[in-house]
Amino acid sequence: MSLKFNIFVDMEAILVHPESVAQLKTVKAVLKALNVQFELQSNSLPQHVLKGLEKSMQQVEAGNTISFQEFKEKHFIKK
């Protein structure tokens, strides 16, 4: 019994950015028709980032903001 291995050298990966659900469905259909393996990845932000954004939005709604100039003075300008 012999085994045959296909060795692919210098293969490239393609990252596709569809702009609509229709485009995504079409790309997936074409890849399936060509028997090309693919992985789906989510574009959503990590949970800790979403929590930080929510906290920041609550601060803005409560009026807890500073100007950009105040931010620079507080964090970047040495006294």
Secondary structure, 3 states (H helix, E strand, C coil): CCCCCCCCCCCCCCCCCCCCHHHHHHHHHHHHHCCCCCCCCCCCCCHHHHHHHHHHHHHHHCCCCCCHHHHHHHHCCCC
